[in-house]
Amino acid sequence: MLNAALLLVFPGAMALAASLDFFTMTIPNRLTIAFAVLFFPAAYFAGLAPAEIGMHVAAGGAMLVVSFAFFAFGWIGGGDAKFVAAVALWLGWSNLLEYALLFSILGGALTLIILSVRRYPLPFALSRADWAVRLHDSESGIPYGIALAVAGFMIYPATSWMDVFVR
């Protein structure tokens, strides 16, 4: 039962981050912190050695530095920068490059789609929905958390978490 619960933490965080970013253009710090903190009991129950946990922490820290550089250039939002670091904490080095490549490609596609949709008037049926107006506004950003989450869903089956918790 515990294994099933721990197996669902990662996809649950992905789904929540994507939906919150889509509807509010925000990934709350509470979600990112809870997701990062839950890594440690999951690592314990998965039997990760302290050195392995340290490598995961190093991967998360490295991604935090890189993502905050992207934030400083205005390429991603602060919530996205923190969330991608928490994802990197869970993935460690073994899946991080593939994850980064996936979210970069998906994020670029998402950006192009949203920018092209913004060239057209918002349909009347959506004009009263705050999330649609915000998403359609050319002054607002791109909900990059969607790309981060979809890439996370794509990479998750290939992670060692599946080996540990699906036994």
PASEBA-1860 file (N, C-alpha, C; in nm, 3 decimals):
! residues 167
1> MLNAALLL> 0.083/-0.120/0.000/0.000/0.000/0.000/0.087/0.126/0.000 ~ 0.191/0.125/0.084/0.282/0.239/0.088/0.353/0.256/-0.045 ~ 0.392/0.145/-0.107/0.458/0.153/-0.237/0.368/0.219/-0.341 ~ 0.242/0.184/-0.341/0.147/0.243/-0.435/0.134/0.393/-0.411 ~ 0.127/0.432/-0.286/0.117/0.575/-0.253/0.241/0.650/-0.299 ~ 0.358/0.593/-0.272/0.482/0.659/-0.313/0.497/0.662/-0.465 ~ 0.448/0.560/-0.531/0.453/0.555/-0.677/0.369/0.666/-0.740 ~ 0.266/0.709/-0.670/0.176/0.811/-0.723/0.218/0.954/-0.692
9> VFPGAMAL> 0.317/0.973/-0.605/0.360/1.109/-0.569/0.408/1.184/-0.692 ~ 0.496/1.123/-0.771/0.553/1.191/-0.887/0.446/1.228/-0.990 ~ 0.366/1.132/-1.038/0.264/1.172/-1.136/0.158/1.267/-1.078 ~ 0.129/1.251/-0.949/0.034/1.343/-0.887/0.085/1.486/-0.886 ~ 0.212/1.502/-0.854/0.272/1.636/-0.855/0.275/1.692/-0.997 ~ 0.302/1.607/-1.096/0.304/1.653/-1.235/0.166/1.703/-1.277 ~ 0.063/1.623/-1.246/-0.073/1.660/-1.284/-0.117/1.789/-1.216 ~ -0.087/1.801/-1.089/-0.126/1.921/-1.014/-0.053/2.045/-1.065
17> AASLDFFT> 0.077/2.032/-1.089/0.154/2.147/-1.140/0.103/2.191/-1.276 ~ 0.077/2.096/-1.364/0.030/2.131/-1.499/-0.106/2.200/-1.493 ~ -0.197/2.145/-1.415/-0.331/2.205/-1.409/-0.329/2.342/-1.342 ~ -0.253/2.356/-1.235/-0.246/2.486/-1.168/-0.181/2.590/-1.259 ~ -0.075/2.552/-1.329/-0.009/2.647/-1.418/-0.101/2.685/-1.534 ~ -0.176/2.589/-1.586/-0.268/2.617/-1.695/-0.377/2.716/-1.651 ~ -0.436/2.689/-1.535/-0.549/2.771/-1.492/-0.511/2.899/-1.419 ~ -0.394/2.903/-1.356/-0.358/3.021/-1.276/-0.227/3.087/-1.317
25> MTIPNRLT> -0.151/3.022/-1.407/-0.019/3.068/-1.449/0.077/3.073/-1.329 ~ 0.055/2.983/-1.234/0.137/2.978/-1.112/0.155/2.832/-1.068 ~ 0.277/2.800/-1.030/0.302/2.674/-0.961/0.337/2.713/-0.818 ~ 0.247/2.688/-0.726/0.269/2.735/-0.588/0.393/2.675/-0.522 ~ 0.458/2.756/-0.441/0.574/2.710/-0.365/0.539/2.591/-0.276 ~ 0.418/2.590/-0.221/0.376/2.480/-0.133/0.381/2.346/-0.206 ~ 0.339/2.347/-0.332/0.343/2.223/-0.410/0.487/2.179/-0.433 ~ 0.571/2.273/-0.475/0.711/2.240/-0.503/0.783/2.193/-0.378
33> IAFAVLFF> 0.760/2.259/-0.266/0.825/2.221/-0.140/0.777/2.083/-0.096 ~ 0.646/2.060/-0.101/0.593/1.929/-0.061/0.649/1.818/-0.150 ~ 0.656/1.844/-0.280/0.709/1.747/-0.374/0.855/1.717/-0.343 ~ 0.933/1.819/-0.316/1.075/1.800/-0.284/1.091/1.726/-0.151 ~ 1.015/1.764/-0.051/1.026/1.700/0.081/0.987/1.553/0.073 ~ 0.884/1.521/-0.007/0.840/1.382/-0.018/0.942/1.292/-0.085 ~ 1.040/1.352/-0.154/1.148/1.271/-0.212/1.221/1.193/-0.103 ~ 1.244/1.254/0.011/1.327/1.192/0.115/1.263/1.066/0.176
41> PAAYFAGL> 1.134/1.067/0.214/1.077/0.940/0.259/1.070/0.837/0.146 ~ 1.043/0.883/0.024/1.040/0.789/-0.089/1.177/0.726/-0.108 ~ 1.282/0.806/-0.099/1.419/0.754/-0.114/1.450/0.655/-0.003 ~ 1.407/0.685/0.118/1.430/0.595/0.232/1.362/0.460/0.208 ~ 1.232/0.465/0.173/1.159/0.340/0.153/1.203/0.266/0.028 ~ 1.262/0.338/-0.067/1.316/0.273/-0.187/1.453/0.211/-0.160 ~ 1.510/0.242/-0.045/1.638/0.184/-0.008/1.758/0.253/-0.073 ~ 1.741/0.379/-0.111/1.855/0.452/-0.169/1.961/0.475/-0.063
49> APAEIGMH> 2.085/0.452/-0.101/2.197/0.475/-0.010/2.218/0.626/0.005 ~ 2.279/0.668/0.116/2.305/0.812/0.135/2.380/0.875/0.018 ~ 2.473/0.803/-0.042/2.547/0.858/-0.157/2.454/0.880/-0.276 ~ 2.360/0.788/-0.297/2.263/0.803/-0.406/2.172/0.923/-0.380 ~ 2.128/0.938/-0.256/2.045/1.053/-0.220/2.123/1.182/-0.246 ~ 2.250/1.181/-0.208/2.335/1.298/-0.234/2.344/1.331/-0.382 ~ 2.351/1.230/-0.467/2.356/1.254/-0.611/2.225/1.313/-0.662 ~ 2.115/1.268/-0.606/1.985/1.326/-0.643/1.978/1.472/-0.599
57> VAAGGAML> 2.025/1.499/-0.479/2.026/1.638/-0.429/2.116/1.724/-0.518 ~ 2.229/1.671/-0.561/2.319/1.745/-0.650/2.252/1.774/-0.783 ~ 2.178/1.678/-0.837/2.106/1.699/-0.962/2.001/1.809/-0.946 ~ 1.928/1.805/-0.835/1.828/1.909/-0.808/1.892/2.045/-0.792 ~ 2.004/2.051/-0.721/2.075/2.178/-0.703/2.129/2.233/-0.833 ~ 2.184/2.146/-0.916/2.237/2.191/-1.045/2.125/2.245/-1.132 ~ 2.011/2.176/-1.132/1.898/2.223/-1.213/1.841/2.353/-1.157 ~ 1.848/2.372/-1.027/1.802/2.497/-0.967/1.888/2.613/-1.016
65> VVSFAFFA> 2.018/2.594/-1.021/2.109/2.699/-1.070/2.079/2.730/-1.217 ~ 2.068/2.626/-1.299/2.042/2.646/-1.442/1.906/2.712/-1.464 ~ 1.805/2.661/-1.395/1.670/2.715/-1.417/1.657/2.858/-1.365 ~ 1.728/2.893/-1.260/1.721/3.031/-1.214/1.796/3.125/-1.308 ~ 1.896/3.074/-1.380/1.958/3.155/-1.485/1.855/3.179/-1.595 ~ 1.777/3.077/-1.631/1.672/3.094/-1.731/1.567/3.194/-1.682 ~ 1.535/3.187/-1.553/1.441/3.281/-1.494/1.496/3.424/-1.501 ~ 1.625/3.439/-1.472/1.687/3.572/-1.475/1.681/3.633/-1.615
73> FGWIGGGD> 1.689/3.550/-1.717/1.678/3.599/-1.854/1.534/3.617/-1.898 ~ 1.439/3.579/-1.814/1.298/3.594/-1.847/1.244/3.484/-1.936 ~ 1.314/3.373/-1.945/1.273/3.264/-2.033/1.168/3.173/-1.970 ~ 1.171/3.163/-1.837/1.072/3.084/-1.764/1.035/3.159/-1.637 ~ 0.926/3.120/-1.576/0.883/3.184/-1.452/0.954/3.125/-1.332 ~ 0.944/3.194/-1.221/1.008/3.149/-1.098/0.952/3.017/-1.046 ~ 0.821/2.999/-1.059/0.760/2.873/-1.016/0.809/2.757/-1.100 ~ 0.824/2.782/-1.230/0.877/2.678/-1.319/1.020/2.642/-1.280
81> AKFVAAVA> 1.100/2.743/-1.251/1.241/2.721/-1.215/1.252/2.635/-1.089 ~ 1.170/2.664/-0.990/1.176/2.586/-0.867/1.120/2.446/-0.887 ~ 1.013/2.436/-0.965/0.951/2.305/-0.985/1.042/2.211/-1.063 ~ 1.109/2.262/-1.166/1.199/2.176/-1.244/1.315/2.126/-1.157 ~ 1.356/2.204/-1.061/1.461/2.159/-0.969/1.409/2.046/-0.881 ~ 1.284/2.055/-0.837/1.225/1.948/-0.756/1.210/1.820/-0.840 ~ 1.174/1.836/-0.966/1.165/1.719/-1.054/1.303/1.655/-1.068 ~ 1.405/1.739/-1.087/1.542/1.688/-1.100/1.586/1.615/-0.973
89> LWLGWSNL> 1.542/1.662/-0.858/1.571/1.592/-0.732/1.518/1.449/-0.738 ~ 1.398/1.432/-0.787/1.339/1.299/-0.798/1.407/1.215/-0.905 ~ 1.445/1.276/-1.015/1.501/1.199/-1.127/1.648/1.163/-1.106 ~ 1.722/1.251/-1.041/1.865/1.229/-1.030/1.932/1.247/-1.166 ~ 2.058/1.212/-1.173/2.134/1.234/-1.296/2.094/1.138/-1.407 ~ 2.047/1.019/-1.372/2.027/0.915/-1.473/1.924/0.951/-1.580 ~ 1.821/1.026/-1.544/1.717/1.062/-1.641/1.710/1.211/-1.669 ~ 1.800/1.286/-1.612/1.788/1.431/-1.618/1.809/1.488/-1.759
97> LEYALLFS> 1.906/1.440/-1.831/1.933/1.493/-1.964/1.816/1.465/-2.058 ~ 1.765/1.344/-2.053/1.650/1.310/-2.138/1.529/1.395/-2.099 ~ 1.507/1.413/-1.969/1.397/1.497/-1.922/1.413/1.641/-1.973 ~ 1.533/1.695/-1.960/1.557/1.833/-2.005/1.534/1.848/-2.155 ~ 1.576/1.751/-2.231/1.554/1.754/-2.375/1.404/1.749/-2.406 ~ 1.333/1.661/-2.340/1.188/1.650/-2.361/1.115/1.778/-2.324 ~ 1.143/1.834/-2.205/1.068/1.954/-2.167/1.108/2.074/-2.252 ~ 1.228/2.076/-2.305/1.268/2.185/-2.394/1.191/2.179/-2.525
105> ILGGALTL> 1.182/2.060/-2.582/1.107/2.043/-2.708/0.959/2.070/-2.686 ~ 0.903/2.012/-2.582/0.761/2.032/-2.552/0.731/2.178/-2.517 ~ 0.821/2.241/-2.443/0.802/2.382/-2.408/0.808/2.473/-2.529 ~ 0.898/2.443/-2.622/0.904/2.520/-2.746/0.778/2.504/-2.827 ~ 0.729/2.381/-2.839/0.605/2.356/-2.913/0.487/2.426/-2.845 ~ 0.479/2.416/-2.714/0.372/2.482/-2.639/0.375/2.632/-2.660 ~ 0.494/2.689/-2.655/0.509/2.834/-2.676/0.462/2.874/-2.814 ~ 0.503/2.801/-2.916/0.462/2.833/-3.053/0.311/2.821/-3.070
113> IILSVRRY> 0.251/2.720/-3.011/0.107/2.702/-3.020/0.033/2.816/-2.953 ~ 0.075/2.849/-2.831/0.006/2.957/-2.758/0.023/3.091/-2.829 ~ 0.144/3.120/-2.877/0.166/3.246/-2.948/0.084/3.253/-3.076 ~ 0.069/3.142/-3.145/-0.011/3.145/-3.268/-0.159/3.160/-3.236 ~ -0.207/3.097/-3.129/-0.348/3.111/-3.090/-0.377/3.254/-3.044 ~ -0.281/3.318/-2.983/-0.301/3.455/-2.935/-0.317/3.556/-3.048 ~ -0.283/3.518/-3.168/-0.298/3.610/-3.282/-0.445/3.627/-3.322 ~ -0.529/3.536/-3.278/-0.671/3.539/-3.312/-0.753/3.583/-3.192
121> PLPFALSR> -0.870/3.640/-3.217/-0.954/3.682/-3.104/-0.998/3.562/-3.020 ~ -1.012/3.587/-2.894/-1.059/3.484/-2.802/-1.206/3.455/-2.834 ~ -1.244/3.330/-2.851/-1.385/3.299/-2.878/-1.474/3.351/-2.766 ~ -1.592/3.397/-2.802/-1.684/3.455/-2.706/-1.714/3.359/-2.591 ~ -1.727/3.232/-2.621/-1.760/3.133/-2.518/-1.654/3.127/-2.409 ~ -1.530/3.165/-2.441/-1.422/3.162/-2.342/-1.393/3.299/-2.282 ~ -1.456/3.402/-2.333/-1.423/3.538/-2.290/-1.458/3.567/-2.144 ~ -1.541/3.486/-2.083/-1.577/3.506/-1.941/-1.496/3.418/-1.847
129> ADWAVRLH> -1.416/3.331/-1.902/-1.334/3.242/-1.818/-1.200/3.312/-1.791 ~ -1.176/3.343/-1.665/-1.053/3.415/-1.628/-0.927/3.346/-1.679 ~ -0.922/3.213/-1.666/-0.803/3.139/-1.710/-0.780/3.155/-1.859 ~ -0.888/3.155/-1.938/-0.874/3.168/-2.084/-0.828/3.309/-2.121 ~ -0.884/3.409/-2.055/-0.844/3.547/-2.082/-0.696/3.566/-2.046 ~ -0.656/3.513/-1.932/-0.516/3.524/-1.887/-0.423/3.451/-1.984 ~ -0.461/3.332/-2.025/-0.379/3.253/-2.117/-0.369/3.319/-2.254 ~ -0.475/3.386/-2.295/-0.479/3.450/-2.427/-0.410/3.586/-2.429
137> DSESGIPY> -0.389/3.646/-2.314/-0.329/3.779/-2.303/-0.183/3.775/-2.349 ~ -0.150/3.857/-2.446/-0.014/3.859/-2.500/0.088/3.913/-2.398 ~ 0.041/3.977/-2.293/0.131/4.028/-2.189/0.163/3.922/-2.084 ~ 0.087/3.813/-2.084/0.114/3.709/-1.985/0.215/3.611/-2.041 ~ 0.269/3.530/-1.954/0.371/3.434/-1.995/0.312/3.307/-2.054 ~ 0.394/3.208/-2.061/0.354/3.077/-2.111/0.353/2.981/-1.991 ~ 0.248/2.903/-1.975/0.243/2.809/-1.863/0.336/2.690/-1.889 ~ 0.464/2.714/-1.871/0.568/2.616/-1.903/0.560/2.492/-1.815
145> GIALAVAG> 0.490/2.505/-1.703/0.471/2.390/-1.615/0.401/2.275/-1.686 ~ 0.324/2.306/-1.788/0.258/2.201/-1.866/0.363/2.115/-1.935 ~ 0.461/2.180/-1.998/0.569/2.107/-2.066/0.653/2.029/-1.965 ~ 0.679/2.090/-1.850/0.755/2.020/-1.746/0.683/1.894/-1.700 ~ 0.551/1.905/-1.685/0.473/1.791/-1.637/0.460/1.683/-1.743 ~ 0.432/1.720/-1.866/0.417/1.620/-1.972/0.549/1.545/-1.990 ~ 0.660/1.618/-1.989/0.791/1.552/-1.998/0.812/1.459/-1.879 ~ 0.768/1.501/-1.761/0.779/1.416/-1.643/0.698/1.288/-1.658
153> FMIYPATS> 0.575/1.300/-1.711/0.493/1.181/-1.736/0.561/1.089/-1.836 ~ 0.624/1.147/-1.936/0.688/1.065/-2.040/0.810/0.991/-1.987 ~ 0.886/1.054/-1.900/1.011/0.995/-1.852/0.990/0.902/-1.732 ~ 0.885/0.924/-1.657/0.864/0.850/-1.532/0.866/0.697/-1.547 ~ 0.803/0.641/-1.649/0.808/0.494/-1.661/0.950/0.437/-1.677 ~ 1.043/0.518/-1.724/1.181/0.471/-1.744/1.270/0.493/-1.621 ~ 1.215/0.548/-1.514/1.296/0.579/-1.397/1.311/0.457/-1.306 ~ 1.406/0.465/-1.217/1.426/0.357/-1.120/1.312/0.348/-1.019
161> WMDVFVR> 1.232/0.452/-1.006/1.118/0.447/-0.913/1.022/0.336/-0.954 ~ 1.008/0.315/-1.082/0.918/0.209/-1.127/0.972/0.071/-1.085 ~ 1.102/0.053/-1.093/1.162/-0.074/-1.054/1.143/-0.099/-0.905 ~ 1.156/0.006/-0.826/1.151/-0.008/-0.680/1.010/-0.031/-0.629 ~ 0.915/0.051/-0.676/0.782/0.050/-0.617/0.682/-0.040/-0.688 ~ 0.717/-0.095/-0.802/0.622/-0.181/-0.874/0.645/-0.328/-0.844 ~ 0.747/-0.359/-0.769/0.776/-0.500/-0.736/0.656/-0.574/-0.684
END
